[in-house]
Amino acid sequence: MSRTLIITNDFPPRAGGIESFVHELARRRPQGSVLVYCSSPAAADHRAEPDFDLLQPFPIVRDAAQVLLPTPRVARRARVIAELEDCDSVLYGAAAPLGLVAAGLRPRVRRQVALTHGHETGWTVVPGASSALRRIGDTVDTVTYLGEYTRRRLTRSLSPAAAARMRRLAPGVDTERFRPGCGGEEVRERLGLGSRPVVVCVSRMVPRKGQDTLVRAWPRVLADVPDAVLLFVGDGPYAAKLRSAALGLDSVRFTGPVPAAELPAHYDAGDVFAMPCRTRRGGLDVEGLGMVYLEASATGLPVVAGASGGAPDAVLEGETGHVVDGSVPGPTARALIRLLKDPDRAALMGARGRKWVSDEWSWDCTLERLDGLLSGV
């Protein structure tokens, strides 16, 4: 059987979107086909899940360092692991910087694939980092991208030959977990929402996500839909400011952090999903894709997304939702009002979104693409 060595800093029990993506790829590969070489978790993460490695259906080799760097030591160890475990392919959990060890693994491994996410787009505007991306692109077989925005940005740093070998590989959506009727009624009952129209935002609370734009837009929405509720699900460093901004708006609710197992039901409690993200810091703080839009679509909700980075790649404009300028409240308010006042049209958009996610963004699609990249087919 072909075996793949996954080399990564981004892996549970550390929490995060990249960590979850890489873990799901490893977990969903055929039994016996994956081995993970990764950094050691922080002490707090290890205390939270001390038996994490033992519970996985694949072996994990933890380096003593909490951050793997593309040093000669790390390259040597990766090569020894690949030889001992008979790995013929390598998957880098994040292209930069660990993809820089790729040259040292030839010819031991036949195929090398480097994943990119959203943060690498910032590397393209920093001269030294851009040069590193170019080297990585020239030594691996494929650099992946999340969507058209990240592909265009990464192409600035890659050679023409490496850019031509790029392929899309985004996290999949579990359409069995995220589906209409997956527990929303129970959440509504628990929160006392009844049959009121609900706009839900499920996201980490940081300035880029645009939750403050939703709060500023909300009085305008209430003028047309007075019984509507704005439901924020999640937590983060921006939470206190958002709660302060929403003082006096009784129809704005905050759930705080929610266990991952309960997230689908919280999407399902909404009628419309909204996260009007915006680009910050001159393009360095940008949305790479926005899996929350796809999860909402899989749950049958129309979405309102911000025009930041790759977020529009997760929306079919006018079919599954709308893309708005998230830096000002007016466009967000108008999009929400249109959807809340026309529930039949909103339901059609939600149904179209679920079909699109099932056809193009499911884990089956992601794994089929990954199989092709690792096999070279």
SEDO-300211 format. One line per field, with one value per atom (N, C-alpha, C): x, y, z; atom name. Coordinates in steps of 0.05 Angstrom, whole numbers, plus 5000, padded with zeros to 4 digits. Layout:
N
x: (X/...)
y: (Y/...)
z: (Z/...)
atom: (CA/...)
This chain:
377
x: (5017/5000/5017/5009/5023/5019/5041/5039/5048/5034/5039/5049/5071/5081/5071/5055/5045/5064/5076/5094/5081/5077/5061/5067/5064/5062/5033/5015/4987/4972/4969/4956/4945/4922/4911/4930/4928/4906/4905/4925/4924/4899/4884/4859/4864/4847/4849/4838/4833/4822/4841/4867/4886/4890/4892/4895/4872/4847/4824/4825/4833/4835/4855/4879/4899/4891/4880/4871/4850/4831/4810/4821/4840/4853/4866/4880/4894/4874/4853/4834/4817/4813/4796/4811/4838/4853/4850/4855/4853/4871/4861/4876/4903/4924/4951/4966/4953/4965/4977/4975/4984/5001/5021/5038/5042/5041/5043/5069/5084/5108/5101/5100/5091/5105/5101/5112/5098/5110/5097/5076/5055/5034/5043/5031/5036/5026/5037/5030/5000/4988/4959/4943/4951/4937/4940/4964/4969/4952/4951/4935/4905/4896/4868/4861/4879/4875/4900/4907/4932/4934/4911/4912/4905/4907/4899/4914/4940/4956/4948/4944/4938/4911/4893/4866/4863/4885/4883/4887/4874/4877/4902/4922/4947/4969/4994/5016/5024/5033/5041/5069/5088/5115/5117/5120/5122/5151/5158/5185/5186/5210/5212/5206/5209/5205/5175/5167/5139/5134/5155/5152/5173/5164/5183/5191/5217/5228/5243/5246/5259/5289/5299/5327/5338/5365/5376/5368/5366/5358/5330/5311/5284/5282/5298/5298/5309/5331/5342/5323/5309/5291/5267/5257/5235/5244/5268/5278/5281/5291/5294/5266/5247/5220/5208/5211/5201/5213/5240/5253/5244/5243/5236/5207/5190/5161/5152/5171/5166/5145/5149/5130/5140/5121/5129/5118/5103/5093/5094/5094/5095/5073/5058/5039/5047/5052/5059/5033/5028/5004/5000/5023/5023/5049/5046/5069/5092/5087/5108/5108/5131/5157/5167/5152/5163/5168/5154/5159/5188/5203/5231/5248/5239/5255/5250/5233/5225/5249/5268/5290/5306/5308/5323/5310/5285/5271/5271/5282/5285/5311/5313/5291/5276/5279/5266/5236/5223/5194/5188/5167/5160/5144/5125/5107/5107/5107/5105/5084/5065/5043/5044/5042/5042/5016/5002/4977/4981/4964/4964/4935/4934/4909/4903/4902/4897/4922/4937/4958/4981/4984/5006/5003/4979/4975/4990/4994/5010/5039/5048/5076/5083/5064/5069/5078/5073/5080/5104/5117/5141/5164/5184/5204/5217/5227/5241/5221/5197/5177/5168/5165/5157/5178/5203/5224/5223/5216/5214/5191/5168/5146/5154/5170/5178/5195/5214/5231/5213/5194/5176/5161/5150/5135/5152/5177/5195/5205/5202/5213/5191/5166/5145/5131/5115/5100/5076/5063/5039/5036/5029/5020/4990/4975/4946/4937/4912/4899/4870/4859/4832/4811/4817/4798/4812/4797/4809/4825/4815/4829/4857/4859/4885/4902/4891/4907/4920/4904/4915/4937/4933/4953/4979/4976/5000/5016/5002/5015/5035/5032/5051/5079/5080/5106/5117/5100/5109/5120/5137/5147/5124/5125/5103/5099/5120/5118/5103/5110/5097/5068/5063/5035/5018/5029/5014/5007/5023/5018/4999/4990/4973/4946/4934/4908/4892/4866/4849/4845/4848/4843/4834/4808/4797/4786/4783/4770/4742/4734/4708/4687/4662/4640/4626/4622/4607/4578/4567/4539/4519/4529/4512/4508/4530/4529/4514/4522/4510/4488/4464/4441/4416/4396/4371/4359/4348/4335/4354/4378/4397/4398/4375/4374/4367/4360/4355/4331/4310/4286/4292/4309/4316/4331/4350/4365/4346/4328/4308/4292/4283/4268/4284/4309/4326/4332/4335/4341/4316/4293/4268/4264/4272/4269/4242/4229/4203/4205/4186/4186/4196/4210/4220/4241/4243/4264/4292/4311/4337/4359/4376/4401/4423/4438/4458/4485/4504/4533/4549/4561/4577/4606/4622/4649/4665/4691/4709/4706/4706/4701/4727/4734/4758/4749/4763/4754/4749/4765/4763/4736/4723/4699/4674/4676/4654/4629/4631/4608/4599/4618/4610/4593/4598/4582/4553/4550/4523/4509/4523/4511/4503/4520/4513/4490/4488/4466/4440/4441/4417/4393/4397/4374/4359/4375/4362/4346/4356/4341/4315/4317/4293/4272/4280/4260/4241/4251/4235/4225/4240/4233/4235/4215/4218/4220/4212/4214/4238/4257/4281/4300/4316/4336/4363/4384/4412/4426/4434/4446/4476/4493/4522/4529/4543/4552/4583/4596/4625/4636/4663/4677/4703/4717/4742/4750/4773/4782/4765/4748/4731/4704/4699/4672/4663/4680/4672/4664/4678/4671/4645/4640/4614/4591/4594/4573/4567/4588/4585/4570/4578/4565/4535/4528/4500/4483/4494/4477/4453/4430/4405/4391/4404/4391/4383/4359/4350/4348/4346/4343/4370/4392/4419/4427/4431/4437/4465/4478/4505/4504/4512/4512/4538/4560/4586/4597/4619/4630/4611/4611/4593/4610/4605/4620/4616/4637/4637/4613/4606/4584/4557/4555/4530/4529/4551/4551/4530/4527/4507/4479/4471/4445/4442/4464/4462/4459/4473/4468/4438/4428/4401/4380/4388/4369/4364/4380/4377/4360/4352/4339/4358/4377/4397/4424/4445/4472/4486/4500/4514/4540/4561/4587/4601/4596/4606/4636/4653/4682/4693/4716/4729/4759/4774/4803/4814/4835/4848/4878/4891/4920/4933/4921/4932/4933/4915/4915/4929/4941/4954/4934/4912/4891/4867/4864/4844/4832/4807/4793/4804/4814/4824/4802/4781/4758/4732/4731/4707/4690/4699/4684/4656/4653/4627/4605/4611/4591/4582/4601/4595/4580/4588/4573/4544/4541/4514/4498/4510/4497/4488/4506/4500/4476/4472/4450/4425/4426/4403/4397/4417/4413/4424/4411/4423/4444/4465/4488/4492/4502/4511/4540/4558/4587/4599/4622/4637/4655/4662/4679/4708/4717/4745/4758/4780/4797/4781/4782/4769/4741/4730/4702/4683/4685/4666/4668/4690/4692/4673/4664/4646/4617/4611/4583/4579/4556/4547/4529/4539/4524/4496/4476/4449/4436/4452/4442/4442/4465/4466/4467/4469/4471/4481/4491/4500/4527/4544/4570/4567/4575/4571/4598/4598/4621/4617/4634/4630/4642/4653/4665/4644/4621/4599/4573/4555/4531/4509/4508/4485/4481/4501/4498/4489/4501/4493/4464/4455/4427/4408/4415/4397/4395/4418/4417/4401/4404/4389/4359/4352/4324/4311/4324/4313/4308/4327/4324/4303/4302/4283/4255/4251/4224/4214/4231/4223/4232/4219/4228/4227/4210/4209/4235/4243/4268/4292/4291/4313/4315/4292/4292/4303/4296/4307/4338/4348/4377/4390/4377/4388/4389/4369/4368/4389/4393/4413/4441/4445/4470/4477/4457/4462/4470/4457/4464/4493/4499/4526/4548/4543/4563/4565/4543/4544/4558/4555/4568/4597/4605/4632/4649/4638/4653/4652/4642/4640/4668/4670/4695/4701/4681/4686/4701/4693/4706/4735/4739/4765/4784/4775/4792/4798/4779/4784/4806/4805/4826/4853/4853/4878/4890/4874/4884/4898/4886/4898/4925/4926/4951/4973/4967/4988/4997/4979/4987/4998/4994/5005/4987/4962/4944/4930)
y: (4976/5000/5025/5045/5071/5084/5096/5109/5139/5155/5184/5194/5208/5221/5250/5257/5284/5299/5321/5337/5363/5369/5393/5404/5430/5443/5445/5443/5449/5423/5415/5389/5389/5376/5374/5359/5363/5377/5407/5419/5448/5453/5474/5481/5500/5498/5517/5505/5523/5513/5496/5504/5487/5461/5462/5437/5417/5428/5411/5399/5416/5407/5384/5388/5368/5342/5345/5322/5306/5320/5306/5292/5304/5290/5265/5266/5242/5221/5230/5211/5197/5210/5199/5183/5182/5166/5136/5118/5089/5081/5062/5051/5042/5050/5042/5058/5079/5094/5120/5127/5153/5151/5168/5172/5202/5212/5241/5247/5266/5276/5306/5312/5339/5349/5374/5387/5377/5382/5376/5397/5388/5408/5425/5448/5465/5450/5457/5443/5444/5467/5469/5451/5449/5432/5403/5395/5368/5361/5379/5374/5371/5386/5384/5357/5346/5321/5304/5293/5279/5253/5241/5215/5218/5243/5248/5229/5228/5213/5183/5172/5144/5137/5156/5151/5153/5161/5164/5138/5135/5110/5109/5125/5126/5133/5125/5132/5162/5173/5201/5202/5214/5219/5248/5253/5281/5289/5311/5322/5335/5338/5351/5381/5393/5421/5428/5450/5459/5472/5479/5490/5477/5463/5451/5473/5475/5494/5478/5489/5474/5473/5462/5460/5434/5431/5406/5383/5388/5367/5356/5375/5366/5352/5361/5348/5320/5317/5290/5271/5281/5264/5256/5275/5269/5247/5250/5230/5203/5201/5175/5163/5179/5169/5158/5173/5164/5137/5134/5109/5086/5090/5069/5060/5079/5073/5068/5068/5062/5081/5107/5127/5136/5136/5144/5171/5184/5211/5227/5254/5272/5293/5299/5321/5340/5365/5386/5400/5400/5411/5441/5455/5482/5486/5496/5497/5512/5535/5552/5550/5545/5543/5514/5494/5466/5455/5466/5457/5461/5477/5482/5457/5437/5412/5393/5400/5381/5371/5389/5380/5358/5359/5339/5312/5310/5285/5270/5283/5270/5254/5231/5217/5196/5198/5179/5177/5201/5201/5208/5197/5200/5225/5232/5255/5272/5299/5317/5339/5342/5361/5380/5406/5426/5441/5439/5453/5483/5500/5528/5534/5555/5562/5591/5609/5637/5654/5646/5663/5666/5646/5647/5671/5681/5704/5728/5730/5751/5748/5723/5719/5730/5732/5741/5770/5786/5814/5820/5800/5804/5791/5807/5796/5770/5768/5743/5719/5724/5703/5695/5714/5708/5691/5696/5680/5651/5648/5621/5606/5620/5607/5597/5614/5606/5581/5579/5555/5531/5534/5512/5502/5521/5514/5499/5506/5493/5465/5459/5433/5412/5421/5402/5397/5376/5370/5387/5394/5410/5428/5453/5471/5474/5470/5471/5500/5505/5531/5526/5545/5542/5550/5572/5582/5601/5614/5631/5654/5666/5689/5680/5658/5650/5640/5628/5620/5644/5665/5689/5702/5703/5716/5699/5673/5656/5656/5659/5658/5681/5702/5724/5715/5696/5687/5662/5646/5621/5625/5607/5607/5599/5606/5597/5567/5552/5522/5513/5524/5516/5525/5549/5559/5541/5530/5513/5486/5478/5453/5456/5480/5484/5470/5461/5448/5457/5459/5467/5444/5449/5430/5445/5445/5459/5439/5446/5428/5421/5396/5388/5395/5393/5397/5370/5363/5338/5344/5336/5342/5325/5305/5290/5305/5318/5333/5360/5373/5399/5395/5395/5389/5403/5408/5419/5400/5411/5394/5380/5390/5376/5386/5398/5405/5434/5449/5477/5483/5467/5472/5470/5451/5449/5473/5483/5507/5531/5534/5556/5554/5531/5528/5535/5526/5531/5561/5575/5603/5621/5609/5624/5641/5630/5645/5640/5619/5613/5612/5625/5624/5651/5667/5692/5688/5706/5704/5709/5691/5692/5694/5714/5716/5705/5685/5672/5677/5682/5685/5667/5646/5627/5633/5642/5649/5657/5655/5666/5696/5709/5738/5753/5761/5778/5800/5823/5845/5838/5820/5814/5803/5788/5774/5792/5817/5836/5834/5822/5821/5848/5867/5895/5908/5901/5911/5901/5876/5866/5881/5887/5902/5930/5943/5970/5969/5947/5945/5937/5927/5914/5933/5958/5976/5981/5982/5985/5960/5936/5912/5911/5919/5919/5938/5959/5978/5965/5944/5930/5903/5891/5864/5866/5878/5885/5861/5837/5814/5797/5807/5791/5789/5768/5763/5759/5772/5768/5750/5727/5707/5703/5711/5707/5681/5664/5638/5638/5636/5635/5654/5655/5672/5682/5698/5708/5735/5745/5770/5795/5794/5816/5815/5794/5789/5811/5821/5842/5867/5875/5899/5896/5872/5867/5868/5856/5857/5886/5901/5930/5945/5940/5954/5947/5923/5913/5920/5935/5942/5959/5952/5966/5952/5933/5918/5891/5889/5864/5841/5846/5824/5814/5824/5813/5794/5769/5748/5737/5730/5718/5691/5669/5643/5638/5653/5646/5621/5609/5586/5562/5547/5524/5500/5476/5452/5446/5436/5430/5413/5394/5376/5390/5414/5429/5451/5454/5476/5472/5448/5445/5453/5447/5454/5484/5498/5527/5540/5530/5539/5535/5511/5503/5520/5533/5550/5576/5582/5608/5605/5628/5630/5641/5656/5668/5667/5661/5663/5688/5702/5727/5729/5735/5742/5761/5787/5807/5814/5794/5798/5820/5831/5852/5849/5859/5857/5880/5873/5893/5893/5913/5915/5913/5928/5930/5904/5886/5861/5838/5843/5822/5806/5818/5804/5801/5777/5773/5745/5742/5716/5698/5674/5656/5643/5635/5623/5627/5617/5620/5595/5574/5549/5552/5573/5577/5581/5594/5599/5572/5554/5528/5511/5512/5497/5507/5534/5545/5536/5537/5528/5499/5482/5454/5450/5469/5467/5479/5489/5499/5528/5544/5572/5589/5611/5630/5645/5655/5667/5696/5712/5739/5740/5743/5742/5769/5775/5799/5794/5816/5814/5816/5797/5797/5772/5776/5753/5732/5707/5685/5680/5697/5692/5690/5707/5704/5677/5663/5636/5616/5622/5604/5611/5629/5638/5639/5629/5634/5659/5682/5706/5705/5711/5711/5683/5662/5635/5622/5624/5613/5635/5660/5682/5707/5726/5752/5758/5772/5782/5813/5824/5852/5864/5891/5906/5905/5891/5888/5910/5930/5952/5973/5973/5992/5976/5986/5970/5970/5990/5992/5968/5959/5935/5910/5906/5883/5884/5908/5911/5906/5916/5913/5883/5869/5841/5825/5830/5816/5821/5846/5853/5838/5838/5824/5794/5782/5753/5747/5764/5759/5765/5784/5791/5773/5757/5739/5710/5697/5671/5650/5652/5632/5633/5658/5661/5652/5659/5650/5620/5606/5577/5565/5577/5567/5570/5593/5597/5577/5572/5552/5524/5517/5490/5489/5511/5511/5509/5523/5521/5493/5479/5452/5434/5436/5420/5426/5452/5460/5449/5451/5441/5410/5397/5367/5359/5374/5367/5375/5397/5409/5410/5410/5416/5394/5371/5350/5338/5323/5309/5288/5276/5257/5270/5294/5309/5316/5325/5332/5308/5286/5262/5251/5252/5243/5260/5287/5304/5299/5294/5288/5262/5242/5217/5221/5237/5243/5258/5277/5292/5275/5257/5240/5218/5209/5188/5199/5224/5236/5231/5222/5217/5243)
z: (5000/5000/5000/4984/4984/5012/5022/5048/5046/5061/5060/5087/5087/5111/5111/5132/5135/5154/5145/5161/5167/5192/5199/5227/5229/5255/5265/5247/5252/5255/5281/5286/5314/5318/5345/5364/5390/5403/5402/5389/5384/5367/5374/5361/5338/5317/5295/5269/5250/5225/5209/5208/5193/5207/5234/5249/5243/5243/5237/5209/5190/5162/5159/5169/5166/5181/5205/5220/5205/5193/5178/5154/5140/5117/5126/5149/5159/5168/5182/5194/5172/5150/5129/5108/5110/5091/5098/5079/5085/5108/5123/5146/5137/5152/5146/5125/5114/5092/5101/5127/5136/5161/5162/5186/5189/5214/5218/5234/5224/5238/5244/5270/5277/5302/5308/5332/5357/5380/5405/5412/5425/5432/5456/5458/5482/5506/5530/5554/5559/5555/5560/5541/5516/5497/5505/5514/5522/5547/5566/5590/5583/5563/5556/5543/5527/5514/5515/5539/5542/5526/5519/5505/5475/5465/5437/5418/5419/5400/5401/5425/5427/5415/5413/5403/5373/5360/5331/5316/5292/5277/5260/5266/5251/5271/5265/5283/5281/5303/5304/5317/5303/5313/5321/5347/5357/5360/5348/5352/5379/5391/5417/5415/5392/5389/5387/5398/5395/5368/5354/5327/5309/5288/5269/5249/5245/5226/5204/5181/5159/5162/5184/5190/5180/5177/5169/5188/5214/5233/5226/5222/5216/5189/5169/5143/5146/5162/5165/5179/5199/5214/5196/5181/5162/5142/5132/5113/5125/5150/5164/5169/5177/5182/5156/5134/5108/5100/5105/5098/5115/5142/5160/5156/5150/5147/5119/5100/5072/5060/5065/5055/5027/5008/4981/4973/4992/4986/5012/5009/5032/5027/5049/5049/5070/5062/5081/5090/5117/5127/5121/5119/5109/5093/5069/5051/5063/5076/5087/5117/5129/5116/5112/5122/5122/5094/5074/5046/5037/5052/5045/5049/5062/5066/5042/5024/5003/4986/4980/4964/4977/5004/5019/5021/5013/5014/4987/4966/4941/4941/4929/4914/4931/4958/4976/4970/4967/4963/4934/4923/4895/4891/4909/4906/4931/4927/4950/4943/4962/4959/4982/4977/4998/4999/5022/5025/5031/5020/5029/5039/5055/5068/5062/5082/5076/5082/5103/5113/5092/5075/5055/5036/5033/5015/5025/5052/5063/5057/5054/5047/5020/5002/4975/4973/4994/4993/5010/5021/5037/5021/5012/4993/5001/5026/5034/5035/5045/5046/5019/5001/4973/4960/4964/4953/4963/4989/5001/4988/4983/4969/4941/4928/4901/4902/4921/4924/4930/4948/4955/4930/4915/4891/4871/4869/4849/4858/4884/4893/4900/4905/4909/4882/4881/4857/4853/4875/4873/4897/4893/4914/4911/4933/4931/4938/4931/4938/4946/4962/4971/4951/4936/4917/4898/4881/4860/4871/4893/4904/4914/4929/4939/4916/4896/4873/4859/4855/4842/4859/4885/4902/4903/4905/4906/4880/4858/4832/4830/4845/4844/4853/4871/4882/4868/4855/4843/4815/4807/4779/4761/4735/4717/4717/4719/4719/4744/4767/4792/4793/4782/4782/4764/4743/4725/4738/4759/4773/4797/4803/4826/4822/4844/4844/4868/4865/4887/4907/4932/4953/4978/4984/5007/5026/5052/5071/5061/5067/5059/5080/5073/5091/5095/5120/5127/5124/5101/5094/5110/5125/5143/5169/5178/5203/5198/5177/5170/5150/5159/5142/5154/5138/5148/5168/5190/5210/5229/5233/5250/5278/5288/5316/5321/5300/5303/5321/5319/5335/5365/5372/5400/5410/5393/5400/5403/5384/5385/5411/5419/5443/5468/5468/5491/5494/5472/5473/5473/5471/5472/5447/5424/5399/5385/5392/5379/5349/5335/5306/5294/5311/5301/5279/5260/5240/5253/5246/5260/5239/5243/5229/5247/5238/5255/5244/5262/5254/5272/5260/5274/5267/5286/5279/5303/5301/5322/5321/5344/5345/5344/5320/5315/5295/5294/5278/5248/5237/5208/5201/5220/5213/5209/5219/5212/5230/5253/5270/5279/5281/5289/5267/5242/5220/5223/5231/5236/5258/5279/5301/5291/5276/5266/5246/5231/5211/5224/5249/5260/5264/5274/5276/5250/5228/5201/5194/5201/5196/5212/5237/5254/5245/5231/5221/5201/5186/5167/5177/5195/5205/5236/5249/5277/5296/5288/5307/5302/5285/5279/5302/5302/5323/5309/5321/5312/5332/5324/5342/5336/5355/5352/5367/5352/5364/5362/5386/5386/5407/5407/5426/5413/5427/5416/5429/5422/5434/5430/5409/5403/5416/5432/5443/5461/5479/5498/5484/5463/5448/5434/5423/5410/5429/5452/5472/5481/5484/5491/5469/5444/5421/5419/5428/5425/5449/5469/5492/5483/5494/5486/5463/5450/5428/5439/5449/5463/5444/5418/5399/5389/5400/5394/5417/5410/5430/5426/5447/5447/5461/5448/5461/5476/5469/5479/5464/5474/5460/5461/5439/5436/5428/5440/5433/5403/5391/5362/5354/5372/5365/5363/5375/5375/5353/5339/5319/5296/5285/5264/5273/5297/5307/5309/5315/5318/5290/5270/5243/5236/5242/5235/5249/5271/5285/5270/5250/5235/5210/5200/5174/5153/5162/5144/5159/5145/5157/5147/5165/5157/5171/5156/5167/5147/5150/5130/5135/5130/5135/5117/5126/5111/5113/5094/5093/5110/5125/5143/5139/5151/5152/5124/5106/5079/5064/5070/5056/5071/5094/5109/5125/5133/5149/5131/5119/5098/5101/5093/5094/5072/5080/5060/5043/5056/5042/5057/5082/5098/5097/5112/5112/5125/5142/5154/5134/5111/5091/5078/5074/5062/5082/5107/5128/5130/5128/5129/5105/5081/5057/5059/5070/5073/5092/5110/5129/5117/5092/5078/5082/5090/5095/5072/5064/5046/5063/5050/5064/5054/5073/5067/5075/5055/5060/5054/5067/5061/5037/5023/4999/5007/5024/5033/5022/5009/5000/4985/4996/4983/4991/5008/5017/4994/4973/4951/4937/4940/4927/4940/4965/4979/4975/4956/4951/4921/4912/4885/4886/4877/4880/4867/4883/4873/4872/4877/4876/4904/4918/4945/4967/4958/4977/4963/4979/4969/4981/4966/4975/4977/5001/5006/5015/5015/5026/5057/5070/5099/5116/5103/5118/5127/5115/5121/5125/5142/5149/5128/5111/5092/5074/5059/5042/5057/5081/5097/5105/5114/5123/5100/5076/5053/5045/5045/5038/5058/5083/5104/5102/5097/5095/5071/5049/5025/5031/5044/5050/5071/5092/5113/5105/5086/5077/5054/5044/5022/5029/5048/5058/5036/5017/4995/4979/4972/4957/4973/4999/5017/5018/5019/5020/4995/4972/4946/4946/4956/4956/4975/4997/5016/5003/4989/4976/4954/4939/4918/4931/4954/4967/4977/4987/4997/4974/4951/4928/4919/4918/4909/4927/4953/4972/4970/4967/4964/4939/4918/4892/4890/4903/4898/4923/4947/4971/4993/4986/5006/5011/5033/5039/5018/5006/4985/4962/4955/4933/4941/4966/4975/4975/4985/4986/4959/4940/4913/4900/4905/4894/4906/4933/4946/4936/4932/4921/4895/4878/4852/4855/4873/4877/4888/4907/4919/4900/4883/4864/4838/4833/4808/4784/4789/4767/4759)
atom: (N/CA/C/N/CA/C/N/CA/C/N/CA/C/N/CA/C/N/CA/C/N/CA/C/N/CA/C/N/CA/C/N/CA/C/N/CA/C/N/CA/C/N/CA/C/N/CA/C/N/CA/C/N/CA/C/N/CA/C/N/CA/C/N/CA/C/N/CA/C/N/CA/C/N/CA/C/N/CA/C/N/CA/C/N/CA/C/N/CA/C/N/CA/C/N/CA/C/N/CA/C/N/CA/C/N/CA/C/N/CA/C/N/CA/C/N/CA/C/N/CA/C/N/CA/C/N/CA/C/N/CA/C/N/CA/C/N/CA/C/N/CA/C/N/CA/C/N/CA/C/N/CA/C/N/CA/C/N/CA/C/N/CA/C/N/CA/C/N/CA/C/N/CA/C/N/CA/C/N/CA/C/N/CA/C/N/CA/C/N/CA/C/N/CA/C/N/CA/C/N/CA/C/N/CA/C/N/CA/C/N/CA/C/N/CA/C/N/CA/C/N/CA/C/N/CA/C/N/CA/C/N/CA/C/N/CA/C/N/CA/C/N/CA/C/N/CA/C/N/CA/C/N/CA/C/N/CA/C/N/CA/C/N/CA/C/N/CA/C/N/CA/C/N/CA/C/N/CA/C/N/CA/C/N/CA/C/N/CA/C/N/CA/C/N/CA/C/N/CA/C/N/CA/C/N/CA/C/N/CA/C/N/CA/C/N/CA/C/N/CA/C/N/CA/C/N/CA/C/N/CA/C/N/CA/C/N/CA/C/N/CA/C/N/CA/C/N/CA/C/N/CA/C/N/CA/C/N/CA/C/N/CA/C/N/CA/C/N/CA/C/N/CA/C/N/CA/C/N/CA/C/N/CA/C/N/CA/C/N/CA/C/N/CA/C/N/CA/C/N/CA/C/N/CA/C/N/CA/C/N/CA/C/N/CA/C/N/CA/C/N/CA/C/N/CA/C/N/CA/C/N/CA/C/N/CA/C/N/CA/C/N/CA/C/N/CA/C/N/CA/C/N/CA/C/N/CA/C/N/CA/C/N/CA/C/N/CA/C/N/CA/C/N/CA/C/N/CA/C/N/CA/C/N/CA/C/N/CA/C/N/CA/C/N/CA/C/N/CA/C/N/CA/C/N/CA/C/N/CA/C/N/CA/C/N/CA/C/N/CA/C/N/CA/C/N/CA/C/N/CA/C/N/CA/C/N/CA/C/N/CA/C/N/CA/C/N/CA/C/N/CA/C/N/CA/C/N/CA/C/N/CA/C/N/CA/C/N/CA/C/N/CA/C/N/CA/C/N/CA/C/N/CA/C/N/CA/C/N/CA/C/N/CA/C/N/CA/C/N/CA/C/N/CA/C/N/CA/C/N/CA/C/N/CA/C/N/CA/C/N/CA/C/N/CA/C/N/CA/C/N/CA/C/N/CA/C/N/CA/C/N/CA/C/N/CA/C/N/CA/C/N/CA/C/N/CA/C/N/CA/C/N/CA/C/N/CA/C/N/CA/C/N/CA/C/N/CA/C/N/CA/C/N/CA/C/N/CA/C/N/CA/C/N/CA/C/N/CA/C/N/CA/C/N/CA/C/N/CA/C/N/CA/C/N/CA/C/N/CA/C/N/CA/C/N/CA/C/N/CA/C/N/CA/C/N/CA/C/N/CA/C/N/CA/C/N/CA/C/N/CA/C/N/CA/C/N/CA/C/N/CA/C/N/CA/C/N/CA/C/N/CA/C/N/CA/C/N/CA/C/N/CA/C/N/CA/C/N/CA/C/N/CA/C/N/CA/C/N/CA/C/N/CA/C/N/CA/C/N/CA/C/N/CA/C/N/CA/C/N/CA/C/N/CA/C/N/CA/C/N/CA/C/N/CA/C/N/CA/C/N/CA/C/N/CA/C/N/CA/C/N/CA/C/N/CA/C/N/CA/C/N/CA/C/N/CA/C/N/CA/C/N/CA/C/N/CA/C/N/CA/C/N/CA/C/N/CA/C/N/CA/C/N/CA/C/N/CA/C/N/CA/C/N/CA/C/N/CA/C/N/CA/C/N/CA/C/N/CA/C/N/CA/C/N/CA/C/N/CA/C/N/CA/C/N/CA/C/N/CA/C/N/CA/C/N/CA/C/N/CA/C/N/CA/C/N/CA/C/N/CA/C/N/CA/C/N/CA/C/N/CA/C/N/CA/C/N/CA/C/N/CA/C/N/CA/C/N/CA/C/N/CA/C/N/CA/C/N/CA/C/N/CA/C/N/CA/C/N/CA/C/N/CA/C/N/CA/C/N/CA/C/N/CA/C/N/CA/C/N/CA/C/N/CA/C/N/CA/C/N/CA/C/N/CA/C/N/CA/C/N/CA/C/N/CA/C/N/CA/C/N/CA/C/N/CA/C/N/CA/C/N/CA/C/N/CA/C/N/CA/C/N/CA/C/N/CA/C/N/CA/C/N/CA/C/N/CA/C/N/CA/C/N/CA/C/N/CA/C/N/CA/C/N/CA/C/N/CA/C/N/CA/C/N/CA/C/N/CA/C/N/CA/C/N/CA/C/N/CA/C/N/CA/C/N/CA/C/N/CA/C/N/CA/C/N/CA/C/N/CA/C/N/CA/C/N/CA/C/N/CA/C/N/CA/C/N/CA/C/N/CA/C/N/CA/C/N/CA/C/N/CA/C/N/CA/C/N/CA/C/N/CA/C/N/CA/C/N/CA/C/N/CA/C/N/CA/C/N/CA/C/N/CA/C/N/CA/C/N/CA/C/N/CA/C/N/CA/C/N/CA/C/N/CA/C/N/CA/C/N/CA/C/N/CA/C/N/CA/C/N/CA/C/N/CA/C/N/CA/C/N/CA/C/N/CA/C/N/CA/C/N/CA/C/N/CA/C/N/CA/C/N/CA/C/N/CA/C/N/CA/C/N/CA/C/N/CA/C/N/CA/C/N/CA/C/N/CA/C)
